[in-house]
Amino acid sequence: MEKKAILYFTVALGLLWSISLTKTFAQTPEWSVDPAQYSNSMAIVGIIKVDRVESADEQDRVAAFINGQCRGIAPLIFEEDVNRYIAYLLVYANETNAQISFKIYDASAGLEFEVPNQQDFIVNGLVGDIERPYLWSDIALHQEASFTKFSINGQVGETQIDGQTITVNMPNGSDLTSLNANFTTTPGASVWVNGTRQQSGSMSNDFSEPLVYQIVSEDERTQMEYTIEVNLVAPPLDGAVGIPLNAVNAITPNGDGVNDNWIIRNLESFNGYQLSIFDSSGRLLYQTNNYRNEWEGTYQGTPLGEGIYYYLFTRDSDTRKGIISIIK
């Protein structure tokens, strides 16, 4: 209750500040509004983004318009509790049912921008707060918030996604307290764990218990939570000797995202292997014991020429050989 009381006090203080600055901040650009002419109002608490960059300039501001008339103006105010610059916008109207459009002013550039999104006018309404602010942007931002891919280094088999639950299997004996996750999301979305923003492949987390990942859409209006469950499973049986290696025999590494990497489709059926790739002269080009389908036909970072290359897949007494054609 104390936290909510502080929040509402902060909002109220900000709204009063917005009223006092309505005319002093209406000089450039020439926005102005007289609250005494209107019988209804609503409040919007939000942030400003210009070209996808969040504003930290107290000279920037946002204005609300109904039927082409300015109905509210607010500058940005730094809120230390959330380390963000917040605008407390009061919107005035005599109408009880209207659409609000917005403009933002970028003081550093001296430019006005139309905001693509509109907002319904709600009599005595409050939209947004300092923890989940409304967002004014000069460009339309993506509204989706979901994972498109999720994996953990060294996992066994494929990731299973069932609604908002993601299941990953790791070999028995794995340390679940420090695992790196690799992921992609819908465009522009951000990923958070316990208030810390995540970067794919570079941050370790404790998965010994189910872990909740929060995804926030680029426009900050949609939030989704995924529960990640990591299980320990026995490694594949040594009977994989009789299983054929399901590897493609040609790649076309031209950067178009199609067939750029050499793929082995059933690596989860094998354990304790070593993979080596050679050129026709026997020069070792690539070697690993934890292949992730990442080889793009390169040697020491330099693309190889078109031609025939050879792979050697060894596992105890089990040896597989084959060719890889690079086609340009």
Secondary structure, DSSP 8 states (H G I E B T S, - for coil): -HHHHHHHHHHHHHHHHHHHTTTTT-SSS-----GGG-SEEEEEEEEEEETTEE---TT-EEEEEETTEEEEEEEEEEETTTTEEEEEEEEEES-SS-EEEEEEEETTTTEEEEEEEEEE--TT-EE--SSS-EEEESS-------EEEEEETT-EEEEEEETTEEEEEEETT--TTSEEEEEEESTT-EEEETTEE--TTT-EE--SS-EEEEEE-TTS--EEEEEEEEEEE----GGGGGS---B-SEE--SSSSSS-S--BTTGGG--S-EEEEE-TT--EEEEESS--S---SEETTEE--SEEEEEEEEETTEEEEEEEEE--
